[in-house]
C-alpha cells in the first residue's frame, strides 16, 4: 500500500509539469480531427467505389 501512495504522490507531482492546451486550442484540434476524419472517409469511399467498378468491369469481360 505504501508503494501505491508513493505512486499517487509522484503522479500528482508529474501532472503539475503537464502543459495543458487552452480551450481554444482544444476546440481547434477537435475540429481539425473531425474534418480530417470526414475527408479521409470520403476519400476511402471514392477509392472503394472506383475499385469496385474496376473489378466489376474486369469480371464482366
N, C-alpha and C positions, 0 to 999 in steps of 0.2 A: 504494500500500500504506500510505503514511503517513496518508492521509485515513481509511482503514478502521480503523487502530489508534486514531486520534483519535476516530472514531465510537464504537468499543467503549468507550473510556475515558469518553466523555460519557454513553453509555448506562448504564454501571456507576454513575456519579455520580447520574444521574436515578433509578435504581432504589432508591437509598437514601432518596429522598423519598416513595416509594410507601407508602401506608397499607394494609397487607395485613389482610384480615379474620382474625378469630380462628377456631379450629377450630369452636367453637360457632356462630358466625355463618355459616360455610361450610355446616355441616350444616343449619342453619335455612333458609338461602336455597335450598339444593338441594331440601329437602323442599317448600318453597313452590313452586318451579318445577315439580316433578313433579306436585304436587297441582293447580296451575292448568292444566297441560297436560292432565291427565286430565279435569278439569272442562270445559275448552273442547272437547276431543274428544267427550265425551258430549253436550254442548250442540249441537255441529255435527251429530252423528249424529241427534239428535232432530229438528233442523230439516230435515235431509236426508230423513228418513223422512216427516216431515209434508209437505214439498213434493212428494215422490214420490207420496204418497197423493192429494194435491190434483190433481196433473197427471193421474194415472190416472183420477181421478173425472171431471175435465173432458174427457178424451179419450173415456171410455166413454159420455158423454152423447149 
